[in-house]
Amino acid sequence: SSIELLDCADGGSMRNLLIAAAAHPRRYAHYMKTAKTLALVIGLGFVSAQASACLCPGPAPSTEVLFSTHALVFVGQVVSGTEVTKGKKDWPHMEFILFPTEVFKGDGKKKEIKMLDYKSTCDMGYKIGSKYLIYAKPVPDGSFYTGTCDYSKKLPDESADTDLKWIRKHLKTKKASTSNLK
């Protein structure tokens, strides 16, 4: 037979390789084992990439944009988490309670803040006891949501430190300019 492995490698079909393998089992056994292994590795790589990637649109926004576009900005520590499965229409999710240690924007009187996490690759994946810089948006039930595309960050983190420096400086400057108006 004139069917070669190169047919497949150079853009020919896997079908050609399978036909050749059926016609000459010993000659193509090694190639078939290699093809199966390659297909498995490529398949697992694709599944792995899908499972661990959250693609956020465009470049990361500035801290100023993050601060201005989120209703609640705070540093908080996760104290508890509960799995929620209310009904068939609701997406199973986690509700985490965070104790705010610093509130920069939003209701600073709250003693605890309920955050939702839908257990996807774009969610925070909160860890009990860990602290986070949170840029959050309200949810109709009174809780809040943030994700990796909101650029909330687990502390300590160099990027979060940069954000916190900007936020504290911004609030100090804003407070100073407001007191000058009185």
Secondary structure, 3 states (H helix, E strand, C coil): CCCCHHHHHCCCCHHHHHHHHHHCHHHHHHHHHHHHHHHHHHHHHHHHHHHHCCCCCCCCCCHHHHHHHCCEEEEEEEEEEEEECCCCCCCCEEEEEEEEEEEEECCCCCCCEEEEECCCCCECCCCCCCEEEEEEEECCCCCEECEHHHCCEECCCHHHHHHHHHHHHHHHHHHHHHHHHC
